[in-house]
Amino acid sequence: MTKLGKFGALALALGLAAPALADDHMVSDEAKAKIAEMMTDMRCEVDPDDIEMTDEGGYDLDDVICEGTGQFDIELDAEFNEVGRRAE
């Protein structure tokens, strides 16, 4: 196999594996709905596209806007408890 052929095979393998790897960190629609409900109760909002899963199974919420207090990055654990907040 030529170097170009090896590179192509590697690129194809990585391309096929990427969607499977991405699925491990996809946030379910159910989790997004639960987080949206929490944000409403907290008088905050976050774009669903700004919610990511952490390696520990929790959630990172980027660019959360809270009424009267500003913009934050918020971290939730797997049970949706707030475990961290950083002002932006």
PyMOL CGO cylinders between C-alpha atoms (Angstrom):
from pymol import cmd
from pymol.cgo import CYLINDER

trace = [
    CYLINDER, 0.00, 0.00, 0.00, 1.37, 3.44, -0.87, 0.3, 1, 1, 1, 1, 1, 1,
    CYLINDER, 1.37, 3.44, -0.87, 1.77, 6.23, 1.67, 0.3, 1, 1, 1, 1, 1, 1,
    CYLINDER, 1.77, 6.23, 1.67, -1.18, 8.01, 0.09, 0.3, 1, 1, 1, 1, 1, 1,
    CYLINDER, -1.18, 8.01, 0.09, -3.22, 4.81, 0.27, 0.3, 1, 1, 1, 1, 1, 1,
    CYLINDER, -3.22, 4.81, 0.27, -2.36, 4.36, 3.97, 0.3, 1, 1, 1, 1, 1, 1,
    CYLINDER, -2.36, 4.36, 3.97, -3.28, 7.97, 4.67, 0.3, 1, 1, 1, 1, 1, 1,
    CYLINDER, -3.28, 7.97, 4.67, -6.58, 7.55, 2.85, 0.3, 1, 1, 1, 1, 1, 1,
    CYLINDER, -6.58, 7.55, 2.85, -7.37, 4.38, 4.80, 0.3, 1, 1, 1, 1, 1, 1,
    CYLINDER, -7.37, 4.38, 4.80, -6.56, 6.16, 8.09, 0.3, 1, 1, 1, 1, 1, 1,
    CYLINDER, -6.56, 6.16, 8.09, -8.69, 9.16, 7.15, 0.3, 1, 1, 1, 1, 1, 1,
    CYLINDER, -8.69, 9.16, 7.15, -11.59, 6.87, 6.23, 0.3, 1, 1, 1, 1, 1, 1,
    CYLINDER, -11.59, 6.87, 6.23, -11.29, 4.96, 9.52, 0.3, 1, 1, 1, 1, 1, 1,
    CYLINDER, -11.29, 4.96, 9.52, -11.23, 8.19, 11.54, 0.3, 1, 1, 1, 1, 1, 1,
    CYLINDER, -11.23, 8.19, 11.54, -14.14, 9.58, 9.55, 0.3, 1, 1, 1, 1, 1, 1,
    CYLINDER, -14.14, 9.58, 9.55, -16.21, 6.49, 10.26, 0.3, 1, 1, 1, 1, 1, 1,
    CYLINDER, -16.21, 6.49, 10.26, -15.27, 6.51, 13.96, 0.3, 1, 1, 1, 1, 1, 1,
    CYLINDER, -15.27, 6.51, 13.96, -15.98, 10.20, 14.51, 0.3, 1, 1, 1, 1, 1, 1,
    CYLINDER, -15.98, 10.20, 14.51, -19.79, 9.90, 14.58, 0.3, 1, 1, 1, 1, 1, 1,
    CYLINDER, -19.79, 9.90, 14.58, -19.57, 7.04, 17.06, 0.3, 1, 1, 1, 1, 1, 1,
    CYLINDER, -19.57, 7.04, 17.06, -17.28, 9.07, 19.30, 0.3, 1, 1, 1, 1, 1, 1,
    CYLINDER, -17.28, 9.07, 19.30, -19.54, 12.10, 19.04, 0.3, 1, 1, 1, 1, 1, 1,
    CYLINDER, -19.54, 12.10, 19.04, -22.57, 10.05, 20.14, 0.3, 1, 1, 1, 1, 1, 1,
    CYLINDER, -22.57, 10.05, 20.14, -20.90, 9.37, 23.50, 0.3, 1, 1, 1, 1, 1, 1,
    CYLINDER, -20.90, 9.37, 23.50, -21.14, 13.07, 24.35, 0.3, 1, 1, 1, 1, 1, 1,
    CYLINDER, -21.14, 13.07, 24.35, -24.45, 13.91, 22.71, 0.3, 1, 1, 1, 1, 1, 1,
    CYLINDER, -24.45, 13.91, 22.71, -27.00, 15.50, 25.01, 0.3, 1, 1, 1, 1, 1, 1,
    CYLINDER, -27.00, 15.50, 25.01, -30.39, 13.80, 24.80, 0.3, 1, 1, 1, 1, 1, 1,
    CYLINDER, -30.39, 13.80, 24.80, -33.52, 15.77, 23.99, 0.3, 1, 1, 1, 1, 1, 1,
    CYLINDER, -33.52, 15.77, 23.99, -34.86, 14.73, 27.41, 0.3, 1, 1, 1, 1, 1, 1,
    CYLINDER, -34.86, 14.73, 27.41, -31.80, 16.20, 29.16, 0.3, 1, 1, 1, 1, 1, 1,
    CYLINDER, -31.80, 16.20, 29.16, -32.09, 19.42, 27.12, 0.3, 1, 1, 1, 1, 1, 1,
    CYLINDER, -32.09, 19.42, 27.12, -35.76, 19.73, 28.15, 0.3, 1, 1, 1, 1, 1, 1,
    CYLINDER, -35.76, 19.73, 28.15, -34.86, 19.19, 31.83, 0.3, 1, 1, 1, 1, 1, 1,
    CYLINDER, -34.86, 19.19, 31.83, -32.12, 21.81, 31.63, 0.3, 1, 1, 1, 1, 1, 1,
    CYLINDER, -32.12, 21.81, 31.63, -34.45, 24.27, 29.86, 0.3, 1, 1, 1, 1, 1, 1,
    CYLINDER, -34.45, 24.27, 29.86, -36.99, 23.79, 32.68, 0.3, 1, 1, 1, 1, 1, 1,
    CYLINDER, -36.99, 23.79, 32.68, -34.26, 24.43, 35.27, 0.3, 1, 1, 1, 1, 1, 1,
    CYLINDER, -34.26, 24.43, 35.27, -33.13, 27.55, 33.44, 0.3, 1, 1, 1, 1, 1, 1,
    CYLINDER, -33.13, 27.55, 33.44, -36.70, 28.91, 33.43, 0.3, 1, 1, 1, 1, 1, 1,
    CYLINDER, -36.70, 28.91, 33.43, -36.96, 28.33, 37.19, 0.3, 1, 1, 1, 1, 1, 1,
    CYLINDER, -36.96, 28.33, 37.19, -33.62, 30.13, 37.66, 0.3, 1, 1, 1, 1, 1, 1,
    CYLINDER, -33.62, 30.13, 37.66, -34.74, 33.00, 35.35, 0.3, 1, 1, 1, 1, 1, 1,
    CYLINDER, -34.74, 33.00, 35.35, -31.92, 32.10, 32.98, 0.3, 1, 1, 1, 1, 1, 1,
    CYLINDER, -31.92, 32.10, 32.98, -31.68, 30.86, 29.40, 0.3, 1, 1, 1, 1, 1, 1,
    CYLINDER, -31.68, 30.86, 29.40, -29.18, 28.87, 27.38, 0.3, 1, 1, 1, 1, 1, 1,
    CYLINDER, -29.18, 28.87, 27.38, -29.07, 27.92, 23.71, 0.3, 1, 1, 1, 1, 1, 1,
    CYLINDER, -29.07, 27.92, 23.71, -29.49, 24.11, 23.48, 0.3, 1, 1, 1, 1, 1, 1,
    CYLINDER, -29.49, 24.11, 23.48, -26.48, 24.05, 21.14, 0.3, 1, 1, 1, 1, 1, 1,
    CYLINDER, -26.48, 24.05, 21.14, -24.37, 25.41, 24.04, 0.3, 1, 1, 1, 1, 1, 1,
    CYLINDER, -24.37, 25.41, 24.04, -25.02, 22.35, 26.23, 0.3, 1, 1, 1, 1, 1, 1,
    CYLINDER, -25.02, 22.35, 26.23, -22.33, 19.67, 26.22, 0.3, 1, 1, 1, 1, 1, 1,
    CYLINDER, -22.33, 19.67, 26.22, -21.80, 16.49, 28.20, 0.3, 1, 1, 1, 1, 1, 1,
    CYLINDER, -21.80, 16.49, 28.20, -18.75, 16.22, 30.43, 0.3, 1, 1, 1, 1, 1, 1,
    CYLINDER, -18.75, 16.22, 30.43, -16.55, 13.14, 30.62, 0.3, 1, 1, 1, 1, 1, 1,
    CYLINDER, -16.55, 13.14, 30.62, -18.07, 12.49, 34.06, 0.3, 1, 1, 1, 1, 1, 1,
    CYLINDER, -18.07, 12.49, 34.06, -21.62, 12.36, 32.66, 0.3, 1, 1, 1, 1, 1, 1,
    CYLINDER, -21.62, 12.36, 32.66, -22.64, 15.86, 33.75, 0.3, 1, 1, 1, 1, 1, 1,
    CYLINDER, -22.64, 15.86, 33.75, -23.32, 18.90, 31.62, 0.3, 1, 1, 1, 1, 1, 1,
    CYLINDER, -23.32, 18.90, 31.62, -21.42, 22.07, 30.67, 0.3, 1, 1, 1, 1, 1, 1,
    CYLINDER, -21.42, 22.07, 30.67, -23.67, 25.01, 29.83, 0.3, 1, 1, 1, 1, 1, 1,
    CYLINDER, -23.67, 25.01, 29.83, -21.89, 27.81, 27.98, 0.3, 1, 1, 1, 1, 1, 1,
    CYLINDER, -21.89, 27.81, 27.98, -23.05, 31.40, 27.70, 0.3, 1, 1, 1, 1, 1, 1,
    CYLINDER, -23.05, 31.40, 27.70, -26.00, 31.13, 30.10, 0.3, 1, 1, 1, 1, 1, 1,
    CYLINDER, -26.00, 31.13, 30.10, -27.78, 34.50, 30.41, 0.3, 1, 1, 1, 1, 1, 1,
    CYLINDER, -27.78, 34.50, 30.41, -29.44, 35.08, 33.79, 0.3, 1, 1, 1, 1, 1, 1,
    CYLINDER, -29.44, 35.08, 33.79, -31.89, 37.91, 34.37, 0.3, 1, 1, 1, 1, 1, 1,
    CYLINDER, -31.89, 37.91, 34.37, -30.30, 40.69, 36.39, 0.3, 1, 1, 1, 1, 1, 1,
    CYLINDER, -30.30, 40.69, 36.39, -27.03, 38.86, 37.10, 0.3, 1, 1, 1, 1, 1, 1,
    CYLINDER, -27.03, 38.86, 37.10, -25.27, 38.49, 33.74, 0.3, 1, 1, 1, 1, 1, 1,
    CYLINDER, -25.27, 38.49, 33.74, -23.66, 35.75, 31.70, 0.3, 1, 1, 1, 1, 1, 1,
    CYLINDER, -23.66, 35.75, 31.70, -22.15, 32.55, 33.09, 0.3, 1, 1, 1, 1, 1, 1,
    CYLINDER, -22.15, 32.55, 33.09, -20.76, 29.15, 32.27, 0.3, 1, 1, 1, 1, 1, 1,
    CYLINDER, -20.76, 29.15, 32.27, -22.57, 26.64, 34.49, 0.3, 1, 1, 1, 1, 1, 1,
    CYLINDER, -22.57, 26.64, 34.49, -21.63, 23.04, 35.23, 0.3, 1, 1, 1, 1, 1, 1,
    CYLINDER, -21.63, 23.04, 35.23, -24.23, 20.46, 36.27, 0.3, 1, 1, 1, 1, 1, 1,
    CYLINDER, -24.23, 20.46, 36.27, -23.65, 16.95, 37.57, 0.3, 1, 1, 1, 1, 1, 1,
    CYLINDER, -23.65, 16.95, 37.57, -25.40, 13.91, 36.08, 0.3, 1, 1, 1, 1, 1, 1,
    CYLINDER, -25.40, 13.91, 36.08, -28.42, 14.50, 38.37, 0.3, 1, 1, 1, 1, 1, 1,
    CYLINDER, -28.42, 14.50, 38.37, -28.74, 18.13, 37.12, 0.3, 1, 1, 1, 1, 1, 1,
    CYLINDER, -28.74, 18.13, 37.12, -27.41, 19.71, 40.33, 0.3, 1, 1, 1, 1, 1, 1,
    CYLINDER, -27.41, 19.71, 40.33, -25.37, 22.87, 39.82, 0.3, 1, 1, 1, 1, 1, 1,
    CYLINDER, -25.37, 22.87, 39.82, -21.77, 22.15, 40.80, 0.3, 1, 1, 1, 1, 1, 1,
    CYLINDER, -21.77, 22.15, 40.80, -20.00, 25.14, 39.30, 0.3, 1, 1, 1, 1, 1, 1,
    CYLINDER, -20.00, 25.14, 39.30, -20.60, 28.63, 37.96, 0.3, 1, 1, 1, 1, 1, 1,
    CYLINDER, -20.60, 28.63, 37.96, -18.16, 31.07, 36.40, 0.3, 1, 1, 1, 1, 1, 1,
    CYLINDER, -18.16, 31.07, 36.40, -19.01, 34.62, 35.37, 0.3, 1, 1, 1, 1, 1, 1,
    CYLINDER, -19.01, 34.62, 35.37, -18.01, 35.64, 31.87, 0.3, 1, 1, 1, 1, 1, 1,
]
cmd.load_cgo(trace, "trace")
